[in-house]
Amino acid sequence: MTIRELETRTGLTRANIRFYEYKGLIAPSRLPSGYRDYSERDIHRLLRIKLLRKLQISIEAIQELIRGTKQLDEVLEAKLQMLNQAPQDLSAAITVCDSMLTEQVPFSELNAMQYLMTIESAAANDFFKIDGDQLSQVHRPWRRFFARFFDMMVYGTLWTVLGMLLFNQNPALQSSAGNFLDGMIGLLLMLFLEPVWLHFFATTPGKAIFGMRITCADGSRLTYGQGVARTWGVIGKGIGYNIPIYNFYRLWKSFRMCSESEILLWDEDVRYTLKDTQWYRSLSYAGGIVLLFLLLYTATAFKLLPPNRGDLTIADFAENYNYYLAYFDLDSDRMVLDELGQWTEGQSDNTVIVLSISGERPDFWYEVKDEEGTLQAVGFEKHYTGDERLISSDDQYMMLSGLAFANGQKTVGLFSKMTEALIKTINAHTFESFVFTQDGIQMRTEVSFDGYNHYGGDFMIPLDAASTHVYDLIYEIRLINE
């Protein structure tokens, strides 16, 4: 028999049943699947327990009745003495106790249902309430939701940072399928990490911020296995495995249960407590969100720094250039820079690829400043005369060479605005001359053309009526203020 059937047959809540099970008043068998299997015997015992608890007979006394160390008439006589001395009118409870005492049956043979019907038919009386017979639970849906949201942010942030640092992933280029896969991996991290936190700290980062703790019924910390079982319940029944639409349904369902003070399925065997609701916890929550964003920002800034920094050689520059090719996923063809800074075909299994929409790929020239081959400047030129052709922008080559050269200098730190400023300047001056100077670096581009029109975007269109077609580009990036 399932616990849902048991709730219907006894009128007890799931929380009540779990509480009595924790107290050792019932001991259901287990199916091979691990689920509890309740029997008719459990129903009758629970009805007896319900009756005695409505008469405010203690759990300890009921435990003694079950063990046989006390007799029912002994317990009832003691309760009658207390009821008769009570200042309020407890005549209904006295009548029930008298009737049970007159019947002279042991606890194991007590027909609880007839007395429960008497109690139910009596006038409403707070005396008969047994609301306290359950493990502590936190029925604050919004507080629990925001705690869970923070934990999910922690798992997502950890995986994003690991993906960037270990697998050279660029979150900005992630596809929808990639985002879904990242969400699934975040759940795996949750399934591993959350039980660790519950086992060692009895809380998670989000719950700790809001002063919430989860322990076993006796107050001890969950074992790792118990933590895994609870976390798996949260993943499936709480957030619907992050499956679109279904996860919103599960969140709404859990929100409703919590709002109605129902025990959530994964919390049936745990004690969930709330320390306080002080104002500073909301401030701490906001601070935690800021820290997570700062961690992401720092990881992103770190990935924007190339592998070689300091006094760059041509080989260092080429490696930096190829690094950005991989990071920005520019993979139309497989041309990379070799150790001499010249174009060569890269390996298909390496992330060293460059995009060339149309036009000729520029050949870089290099200026060194000492015998060690330290780079002073890098650049390229393009000159077209006489023939009509579609001119494609060289902004990409400027951007990648600019990042490879500028971000490789010691003057450009982890949180420098160099990358953002450089890319913004290049994008704002497509087919235009400009000079950009920052952190001891100067990028200069001189552009002139005749017989073409730039309508916007990355191309210039030749004019049919033009008598000549000329396009000249000179680009360089160099160290200054040495």
N, C-alpha and C positions, 0 to 999 in steps of 0.2 A: 504494500500500500504506500502511495506517495504522500509527501507531507501536505500537498494540496488537499487530498482526500481527508487526511487527518484533521486539517483545519475545519473542513466542512462538518465532519462528524462530531467534533468536540466543541466547536465554537471558540477555540483558542487561536491566537495568532501564531504565525510562524515564529515570531520572536519569543513568545511564551514557551512554545514547544522546545526550541533550541536551548532556552534558559533551563528548563527542567531536565533536559538531557545533560547539559553541562553540570548540573547539580547532582547527577547520578540517579535521578528519580525514575528515568526510563533508559533503556539501553537497546535501541533497535538493531536488528541485524544489518549486514551489509551485502549488497548484491556484488557479483563479480566486477561490475562497472564502477563500483565504489559508492554508488548512491545508497541511501538508507532505505530499508524496507520495514515498514511499520506493520504491526499485527493487531488483531482484535484485542489481544491482551494489553497492548499499549494504549488502545482507546479506552478501555475500562479503567486502567490505572490513571490515565490523564484526567478522566472525568472525576475520579475520587480526589485527585490532587486539586483539581479546579474547585470542587466543593469545599474541601478543607481550607484552601487559600482564601476563598470568599468569606469563610468564617474567621479569617485572620489567624489561622493556626500556622505556626512558623514552618519554614522549610526544614529546619533542624528536627522539629517534632515529626514531620512527615518522613524524613529520612530514617528516624528511629522506628517508625511504624513499619516501613518497608523492610528494615533489617530484622524486625521482630523483637527489638530491645524494649519496646513500649507497646501497650495495648491500646486499642481505640477508646475504650471506656475511660481509661486513665487520662488520656489527652482531653476527651470531651468534658470530663468532670472539672479539670483545671480550667478549661475555657469557659464553662458555665459560671464558675466562681468569679472569673474576671468580668464576664458580661453582666452579671447581677450587680456588680459593684460600680459599673460604669455610670456616669452622670446622665448620658443621653439615652433616649429611648431605643433600645436594641431588642425589642420584643420579638421581631421576626427571626433574628439570629438565635435568640434563646429558645424559641419554639423548635427550630430546626435541630439544635443541639440536643434538646430534650427528647425529640422523636428518635434521633439516632441512638441516644443512650438507652432508650427503652427497647429498641430493637435488639440490642445485645449481640451484634455480629462483629467478627473481626474485620480489620481493614481490607483484607483480601477478598471479602465476600460482600462488602458494602455496595448497595445499589444506589449509586450516586445520582442517577438521573432524576429519580422521584424528588429528591431533596433540592436539586438544582431547579426543577420546575417550580417548587414552592418559593424559592428565593426570587426567581424571575417574575413570579406573579405578585410578589410583595411590592410595596411602594418603593420608589427609587431611594436608594440609601448609599451614601458614599462608603459606608462601612464594607460593603460587599465588593468594592473595586479591587482588582489585582493588577492594575496597570504597571506596577513596579517590577513585575516578574519578567524581566528581560535584561539582556546585556546592554550596557550603555551604548547609545548610538547618537550620532550628530545628524539631526534632521534639519540641516541648513543647506538647501540645494545650491544657492548661489555661491556660498562660501566654498562648498565642495567642488563646484564647477570651476571656479577660478583657480583653486588649488590644483585641480587636474589639468587645466589649461596651461598653467605654469610648468608643471611636470612634463607635459607633452612638448612645450617649447624647449625645455632642457634637453630632452632626447633628440629632438630635431636639430637643435643647435650643435650638439655634440657630433651627430652624424655629418652635418654640413661641414663642420670644421675638419673632421677626419677625412672626409671626401676631398676637400681642398688640399690638405697637407700630405695625404698619403697617395691619392689617386689623381692629383692635378685637375680636379673637377672645377669648372667655372659655373657657380650657381646661376649666374645671369643667362647662361645659354641652355639651361635645363629645359627639356621638353615636358609636355603634360604627362607622358608615360614615365619619364624620369622622375617627375615630382611624385607620382603615385608610388613608384618603386621606393623612393626615399621615405615616403610615409610608412610603407611596410617594414623597411629596415629600422625606422624609428620605433615601431612596435616591438621588433625583436630586441632592440636595446632596452626598451621598457621592461620586457619580460625577463631580461637578465639583471638589470640594475635595480629595479624597484624592490624585488625580494631581498637584495643585499641591504638596501637602506632600511627596510622594515625589520630585518633580522638584527642589524647592529644598532639602529637608532630608533626603531619603533615609529618611524615617520618617513616622509619623503621631503624633498626641497619645498614643494608647494604647500604641503600640509604643515611643515615646520613654520613657515612664514605666518600661517593663520593659527598656530598654536594647537594643532590637532595631532593626536597620536592613535596608533592602532596596535593593540596587543592581543594576546590570547585571553580567553575568558578569565583566567586566574591572574592576569596582569603581567605575565611573562612575555618576552618577545617572541614573535613568530619564528619558527624554523625557516630555513631557506625553502624547503619543500612547501610549507604552508603559504609562504609568500608567493611562490610560483603559482599555486592553485588560486589564490585570491587575485593575483594580477591577471591570470588567464581569464578569470571570470569578468574582470573589468574590461579587458580587451574584447571579449565576445559579447557579453550582455550589456556592458556599459557604453562602449563606443562603436560597437558593430564592426569590429575589425577594420575600421576606417574605410569601409566600402561606401562610396557616395550614395546619398539618400538614406540607405539603411542606417548609417551611423547617426544621422539626424533623428531618425525614428527612435533608435535606442537611447540617445541622449534625452529626448523628450519623455520617453517612457520612464527613465530613471529619475528625471526631474519631478515627474508627477508622483512617483512612489515616495520620493524623499519629502516632497511637500505635504503629502498626506501621512507623514510619520510612519510609513511602512519600512520594514527592514529590507535593504537591497540584497539581492541573492548572494553576492560575494561577501557580504558582511554578516552572514548568519552565525558564524562561529567565532567572531572577534568582538572585542570591546573597543568601541570607537569613542574617544573622548575629546572634549574641547576645553582648553585651559582658560581662555578668556577671549573677549572681543574688543581689546583695547584699540584706540585710534591709530596707534603707531604701526599696527600690522598692515593697514592699507598702504601706508607710506613705505613700509619695507617691501611690499609687493611691487610697487612702482619702481623702487630701487633695484629689485631683482630683475625686472624686465629690462631696465636700462643696462644692467651688467651683461645680460645675454646679448643685447644688441652691440654692446661694446666689444664683446668677445668675437662676434661675427665680423665687426668692422676691422678689428685688429687682424684677424685671420685673412680677410680680404686684402688688407693693406700689405700684409706679409707676402701674399701670393703675387702681388703686383711688383714686387722687387725681383729682379732677375737673378740667376744663379751666380753671376760674376759681378763683383763690385770692387771699386778702387781704381787702380791703374790698369785700364783695359788694354788688351792687345787686340789685334784683328781677330784672332781665334776666339777670344773672350766675347767680343762683340757679336761674332757669328753665332756662338752658342746662345747668347742672350736673345738674339733675333729669332732663332729657331724655337726658343722657349715660349716666346709670345705667340708664335704661329700656333703652337700646340694649345696654349691656354685660351686663345680666342677662337680656336677651332676653325681656322681658315684653310679648308681642305679641298679646293677645286683641283689642284694638281700637286705633284709631289716634289716641287723644287725647293731646295733649302740652300743655306749658305754653308760652304765647307770651311776648313780652317784658314784658308787664304781669303775668305770673304767673297768667294765667287759662287755663282749658281751651280748647283749639282742636283741630281735626282736623289731624293731621300728614300729610305727603306719604307716599304708599305706597312710594316708593323710598328713604325715609330711615329710619334706625333710631331713631325717636322715638315709642315706643308704650307704653301703660300697660295693665296687666291689671286688670279689674274683674269679679270673679266674680258678685257680686250686690249689690244695694243701691245707694245713691246715691254718686257720686263726690264727695268733700269739696271745698269751695271754700276755698282757702288765704287767710288774711289775713296782712298784712305790716306790720311795725313798723319804721320807719326812725329813725335817730338823728341825722342831720345833713342839711344842705341838699344834699349830694352824693347823697343817697339810700342811704347805707350801711345795710344791714340790721342791725337789732338783734334781731329775733325773727321767726319764722314759725310759724303754727299753723292749726288748723281746729277746728270744733265740729260735733257731731251731736246732735240731740234728736228722739226719737220718742215720741209719747204717744197712747194710745187704741187704736190698731189692732194687730192681730196680724200680725207679719211675721217672716220669717227674717232675723236680724241677721248680717251677714258682718263679719269682722274688718277693721279698717283698718290692720293691722300693716304691709302693704306701703307704704301712703302715709307712715306714720311712718318706715319704714326709708329709703325713697328721699329724702324731704325731709330726714331727719336726716343722711344721707350728703352730700347736696347742700349743706347748710348747714355741718355740722361739719367735714367734710373740706376745705371751702373756706377754713377759717381758718388763719392763719399758725402758730397754736399746735399744729396737727396736722402732724407731720412725716411723712417717707417711711415710716419703720418704726414709726409710732404704732400702738397697739393699739385705736385708736378704732373702726374698722370692726367688728372682731371683738366688742368689748365692747358696742357699741351694738346690733348685730343680736342678740347673745345675750340682752341685757336685754329687748328688745322681744318676742322669741320666748318668753321665760320668763314674760311678763306679759300674755298675750292676754286681753282683757276684764278686766284688772286695773289698778288705779292704781299708779303708780310714779314715782320721781324718779331720774334718772340724771345724774351730774355728772362731767365729766372734761375736762381741758385747757381750762378756761375756758368750757366749754359745759354748759348744763343742759337736759335734756329732761324734761318733766313731763307726765304723763297722769293725768287724773281720770276714773274710770269708775264709774257707778252704774246699776243697772237693777232692775226689779221685774216679775215675771210671766214671767221667762225663766229658762232653765237652760242652763249651759254644760257640755256633756258632753265637752269637749275638742275640739281641732281649731280650725277657723277660723269656726265658726258657733255661734250661740246659738238654741235652739229655744223658741218661745213655749209656755207652760204652758196647756193647755186649761181647767184649773180656776181659773186666775187671774182675778180681777175687773178687773184693770187691767194694762196693759202699757206700761212706761216704760223708755226707754234714753237715757242722757245720756253724752256723751264730750266732754271738753275736752283738747286736745293743743296743746303748744307746745314749741319749741326756741329757746333764746335765748343771747346772750352774757352772761356774768356777770363779776364782778371787773374791771370796766373802770376 
